[in-house]
Structure formats: C-alpha cells, structure tokens
Amino acid sequence: MMPLLKRLTGELTTLLKDTTGVYLTLLKVMLPALLLVKTLDMLGGTQWLAWLLSPLMQLMGLPDSLGLVWATVLLTNIYTAMLVFFEVAGQEPLTAAQLTILGTLMLLAHSLPVEGAVAKRAGVSWRATLAIRIGGALTLGMILNGIYSLTGWLQTPGQVLWQPQDTPDAGLLAWTGDQLITLLGIFPVILALLGLLRLLRLLGIENAIHALLFPVLRLLGIGREAANITIIGVTLGLSYGAGLLIREANSGRLSRRDIFLTLSFLGLCHSIIEDTLLILLLGADLSGILWARLIFSIVVIAILARLPSVLPRPARPVTED
C-alpha cells in the first residue's frame, strides 16, 4: 500500500511541476501579446489594418466592409469579430457563400499576435506563421469563391443563426477582468490534458492512438511522437497544443521538423469543434468552414513536408528562459 501511495504522490508531484512549467511558459508569451493587441486597438490599429485588407475582400467575392471584421479577428479573437460583424455588416445582404468564405477566413487566420507568439516560442518563426495562416486564408477564400461562383452553390441569402444583444463598451477594466479569467482558466485545462496524456501512456492507449493516426501523420510528414499533441491542438486549440509542444521540445522527444509541421497544421486547422460551431452561428456552411478547411490543411502540410528547403534546419531543442 505504501509503495503505491508513494508512487501516486510522485506522479502527482511531477504532473503539477510539468503543468506549472507549461503554464508559466504560456503566460510569458501571452501576457505581452495581449497587452500589445489592446494597445494597438486603442491606437486605431484595427481600422488601419481594415483599410489595408479591404481591396483583398474583392478577390474573394466579399464587400469591402468585411475587411474590418477580418482585421478584428486577426488581432483579437472570433468572439470579438462576431460582434464587429453585426455592427458593420449585420444588415448587409450576404449570400450563404459569402458568409462561408468570411467564416473560413476567420477560422484560418485569427488571434495572430497571441497564437503567433506562442508558435514562435515553440520554434516556428513569425514569418512562417503569417505566411501560412494569412496566405492560406486568402488562397482558400479565393478557391471557395471560385467554386461557389462557378457552380452557383450557396448563392441564396445567408441565414444568420445568432444575434448579439446590444451591450455598452466594456472598457479597459472589464477587458482586464476578462483576460485574467481566461488566463486563470488555462491552468486547469493544461493540468487535465497532461494528466490525461500520462494516463494514456500508463495504460498503453497512447500506442493505439499512434497506430490509428499513423497513415494521416505519414501523409503530413509528422512523426508519431506528435500524434497526441496534434489531436489536442485540432480539438482544443493551438495555444494548448503549442504549450505542450514546448514541453516536448524541451524533453528532446520531438524534432524541429515535427514541431514545424505540427504547428503549421494546427495553425490552419485547430479548435475544430468550438470555433466551427461559432462560425456556424453566422450562417456559414460546413462545406467551407469544416471540410474544405480540413482538406486544404492536409494538402498544404503534405506539400510543405515534401519541400525540404522550407523546413527548419536541425537545431537545439527549445529551452526555458
């Protein structure tokens, strides 16, 4: 009984230590990024970015006004962009195809200051992150516009499924409170994830997951060691996946190639449940925001995996500051 209790205590201690390390690493990255985003927004950065993006909207069959929506989601998050959508385009007649294209843009490229900083900490450069996510969003947006226009698919008026209640400007104090709640909520999620991974490893289920995912991971050029993290990132989000990638990189279990390809894939296709459901509320169709996004992500990463010149050169694992 005593050896079992001692082992259990040791496992819990290790789990808490690992969780704290991952959490503190994410905080070091996310706090400065959040402050930078808020400062840029207060200085009019969102409006300036919207002006730059407006001409690109036409390439995807979208009205210029939606440039502000995409600018907002690039700098902040999907929730904020949804509110902006109803302010600038809520009464504008949009087709289901246009809502789907806009939703796809929002899903592929959002929260870049925070998620890009986390990816950078895990070993993927800002240049690569911006090129893959913004470039990928624009490319898929134009592809979907071409398909929907040529086939006449989803050209009926879009049906928005949710309307926000009018709320006053939250202000800096309310924004600070919201961010603190979000940041505090990350710790128990990481604790649960790391605990689940340890349990899967102890029960031998981890090997079964690797075997099931091996064909897809092989197509993407990603090693089996990144299977669990890929699942976490795809279902829960890039920040959690990248946080665990940092931990794995420190342990030396993942190569820089695996880190690069995994984060590139997660950049295009993460939080596939929550974020997809949110965009569905805007009247988008699953053909674009789920199936096209998933297929596009797999194809892009499979191509990247076969272009050695774009992959990072071998280097030492990421280390803590």
C-alpha positions in Angstrom: 0.0 0.0 0.0 2.7 2.4 1.0 4.8 1.9 -2.3 1.6 2.5 -4.3 0.8 5.7 -2.3 4.4 6.9 -2.7 4.3 6.3 -6.5 1.0 8.1 -6.8 2.3 11.1 -4.8 5.4 11.2 -7.1 3.2 11.1 -10.2 1.1 14.0 -8.9 4.1 16.0 -7.9 5.6 15.5 -11.4 2.3 16.4 -13.0 1.9 19.6 -11.1 5.5 20.6 -11.8 5.1 19.9 -15.6 1.8 21.8 -15.6 3.3 24.8 -13.9 6.2 24.9 -16.3 3.9 24.8 -19.4 1.6 27.4 -17.8 4.3 29.8 -16.9 5.8 29.5 -20.4 2.5 30.3 -22.0 2.0 33.3 -19.6 5.4 34.7 -20.6 4.2 34.7 -24.2 0.5 35.5 -23.9 0.6 38.5 -21.5 2.8 40.7 -23.6 0.9 39.8 -26.7 -2.5 40.6 -25.1 -1.2 44.0 -23.9 0.2 44.7 -27.4 -3.1 43.9 -29.1 -5.1 46.1 -26.7 -2.6 49.0 -27.2 -2.8 48.7 -31.0 -6.6 48.6 -30.9 -6.8 51.7 -28.7 -4.4 53.5 -31.2 -6.6 52.6 -34.2 -4.5 49.7 -35.4 -7.6 47.7 -36.3 -9.0 50.4 -38.5 -5.7 50.8 -40.3 -5.4 47.1 -40.9 -9.0 47.0 -42.2 -8.1 49.7 -44.7 -5.2 47.6 -46.0 -7.4 44.4 -46.2 -10.4 46.0 -47.9 -9.1 45.6 -51.5 -8.4 41.9 -50.8 -12.0 41.3 -49.9 -13.0 41.7 -53.6 -10.7 38.9 -54.6 -12.9 36.6 -52.5 -16.2 38.0 -53.6 -16.8 39.9 -50.3 -17.8 43.5 -49.8 -15.1 45.9 -48.6 -16.9 46.4 -45.2 -15.9 42.9 -44.2 -12.3 43.9 -44.2 -12.9 45.4 -40.7 -14.3 42.0 -39.5 -11.2 40.1 -40.7 -8.9 42.8 -39.3 -10.6 42.5 -35.9 -10.3 38.7 -35.9 -6.6 38.8 -37.0 -5.7 41.0 -34.0 -8.2 39.7 -31.4 -10.4 36.7 -31.5 -13.5 35.2 -33.1 -15.9 36.3 -30.4 -14.9 40.0 -30.8 -15.0 39.7 -34.6 -18.6 38.3 -34.5 -19.7 41.4 -32.6 -18.0 43.6 -35.1 -19.6 41.7 -37.9 -23.1 42.6 -36.7 -22.0 46.3 -36.3 -20.6 46.7 -39.8 -22.4 44.1 -41.9 -25.3 42.7 -39.8 -27.9 44.4 -42.1 -26.0 43.9 -45.3 -27.4 41.3 -47.6 -24.9 38.5 -47.9 -25.2 35.1 -49.5 -24.5 31.8 -47.7 -21.4 31.5 -49.9 -20.1 34.9 -48.7 -20.7 34.0 -45.1 -18.9 30.7 -45.6 -15.9 32.4 -47.2 -15.8 35.0 -44.4 -16.1 32.3 -41.8 -13.2 30.4 -43.4 -11.0 33.5 -43.3 -11.8 33.9 -39.6 -11.0 30.3 -38.8 -7.7 30.1 -40.7 -6.3 33.4 -39.5 -7.3 34.8 -36.1 -5.7 35.9 -32.8 -2.3 36.1 -34.6 -0.4 38.2 -32.1 -1.2 35.7 -29.3 -1.1 32.5 -31.3 1.8 33.6 -33.4 3.8 34.5 -30.2 3.1 31.0 -28.8 4.1 29.4 -32.0 7.3 31.4 -32.1 8.1 30.3 -28.5 7.6 26.7 -29.7 10.0 27.1 -32.6 8.1 28.5 -35.6 9.1 31.9 -36.9 6.6 34.8 -37.2 7.3 34.9 -41.0 6.3 31.3 -41.4 3.2 31.7 -39.2 1.9 34.8 -41.0 2.7 33.3 -44.5 0.9 30.0 -43.7 -2.1 31.4 -42.0 -2.8 34.6 -43.8 -1.6 33.2 -47.2 -3.6 30.1 -46.5 -6.7 32.0 -45.6 -6.5 34.2 -48.8 -5.8 31.1 -51.0 -8.7 29.1 -49.6 -11.0 32.1 -49.7 -10.3 32.6 -53.4 -10.7 28.9 -54.1 -14.1 28.7 -52.4 -15.2 31.9 -54.1 -14.3 30.3 -57.5 -16.1 27.1 -56.7 -19.3 28.7 -55.3 -19.4 31.2 -58.2 -18.9 28.7 -61.0 -21.3 26.1 -59.5 -23.9 28.5 -58.2 -23.7 26.7 -54.9 -24.8 28.6 -51.7 -25.9 31.7 -53.7 -29.1 32.0 -51.7 -29.4 34.7 -48.9 -27.5 33.6 -45.8 -29.4 32.8 -42.6 -27.6 34.2 -39.5 -28.5 31.9 -36.6 -27.5 34.3 -33.7 -27.7 38.0 -33.0 -25.9 39.5 -30.0 -27.7 41.8 -27.6 -26.7 45.4 -27.6 -24.0 46.0 -24.9 -22.1 49.1 -23.9 -18.4 49.4 -24.5 -16.8 47.1 -21.9 -14.0 49.5 -21.1 -10.4 48.8 -20.0 -11.3 47.5 -16.5 -13.8 45.0 -17.9 -11.3 43.9 -20.6 -8.7 43.3 -17.9 -11.0 41.2 -15.8 -12.0 39.1 -18.9 -8.3 38.4 -19.7 -7.5 37.4 -16.1 -10.4 35.0 -16.1 -9.2 33.5 -19.4 -5.6 33.2 -18.3 -6.5 31.6 -14.9 -8.7 29.1 -16.7 -5.8 27.9 -18.8 -4.1 26.2 -15.8 -6.8 23.6 -15.0 -7.1 22.8 -18.7 -3.4 22.1 -19.1 -3.4 20.1 -15.8 -6.2 17.9 -17.2 -4.5 17.5 -20.6 -1.1 16.5 -19.1 -2.9 14.2 -16.7 -4.8 12.5 -19.5 -1.6 12.1 -21.5 0.2 10.4 -18.6 -2.8 8.1 -18.1 -3.0 7.1 -21.7 0.8 6.4 -21.6 0.5 4.3 -18.5 -2.5 2.3 -19.9 -0.8 1.7 -23.2 -3.6 3.5 -25.1 -1.1 6.1 -26.5 0.4 3.4 -28.8 -3.1 2.6 -30.1 -3.7 6.2 -30.9 -0.4 6.5 -32.7 -1.2 3.4 -34.8 -4.6 4.8 -35.8 -3.2 8.1 -36.8 -0.1 6.8 -38.5 -1.4 6.9 -42.1 -2.5 10.6 -41.7 0.6 11.6 -39.9 2.7 9.9 -42.5 0.9 11.9 -45.3 1.6 15.1 -43.4 5.2 14.2 -42.7 4.7 14.4 -38.9 6.3 11.8 -36.6 4.2 9.5 -34.4 5.6 11.3 -31.3 3.4 14.3 -32.2 0.2 12.4 -32.5 -1.3 13.2 -29.1 -0.4 16.9 -29.4 -1.9 17.1 -32.8 -5.2 15.7 -31.5 -5.2 18.2 -28.6 -4.5 21.1 -30.9 -7.1 20.1 -33.5 -9.8 19.7 -30.9 -9.0 22.3 -28.2 -6.8 24.9 -29.8 -3.4 26.0 -30.9 -2.3 27.6 -27.7 -2.7 24.3 -25.7 -1.1 22.3 -28.5 1.8 24.7 -28.8 2.2 24.8 -25.0 2.6 21.0 -24.9 4.9 21.1 -27.9 7.2 23.4 -26.0 7.3 20.8 -23.2 8.0 18.0 -25.6 10.7 20.0 -27.4 12.4 20.6 -24.1 12.4 16.9 -23.5 14.1 16.2 -26.8 11.3 13.8 -27.9 10.3 15.9 -30.9 12.5 17.1 -33.8 12.2 20.7 -35.2 10.7 19.2 -38.3 7.9 17.7 -36.3 7.4 20.9 -34.4 7.3 23.0 -37.6 4.9 20.7 -39.4 2.6 20.1 -36.4 2.3 23.8 -35.6 1.8 24.7 -39.3 -1.0 22.1 -39.5 -2.6 23.4 -36.2 -2.3 27.0 -37.5 -4.7 26.1 -40.3 -6.9 23.6 -38.5 -7.3 23.9 -34.7 -10.1 24.1 -32.2 -12.2 22.4 -34.9 -15.2 21.8 -32.6 -15.7 25.1 -30.7 -14.6 27.5 -33.4 -16.5 25.7 -36.2 -19.7 25.9 -34.1 -19.2 29.6 -33.5 -18.9 30.3 -37.2 -21.9 28.2 -38.0 -23.9 30.8 -36.0 -23.0 33.4 -38.6 -24.8 31.3 -41.3 -21.7 29.7 -42.8 -21.8 26.3 -44.4 -19.8 23.2 -43.3 -18.6 22.7 -46.8 -16.2 25.5 -46.4 -15.5 26.0 -42.7 -15.0 22.3 -41.9 -14.5 20.0 -44.9 -12.7 22.4 -47.2 -10.6 23.7 -44.3 -9.6 20.2 -43.3 -8.8 19.0 -46.8 -6.9 22.3 -47.6 -4.8 21.9 -44.3 -3.9 18.4 -45.1 -2.9 19.2 -48.7 -0.8 22.3 -47.7 1.1 20.5 -45.0 1.7 17.4 -47.1 3.2 19.7 -49.8 5.4 21.5 -47.2 6.6 18.2 -45.8 8.0 17.4 -49.3 9.8 20.7 -49.7 13.0 20.3 -47.6 14.0 23.9 -48.4 11.2 25.4 -46.4 11.7 23.2 -43.3 13.9 24.4 -40.4 17.4 23.2 -40.1 18.3 21.0 -37.2 18.9 23.0 -34.0 19.0 22.5 -30.3 15.7 21.9 -28.6 13.7 24.9 -27.2 14.9 25.8 -23.7 13.3 27.7 -21.0 14.3 31.3 -20.4 
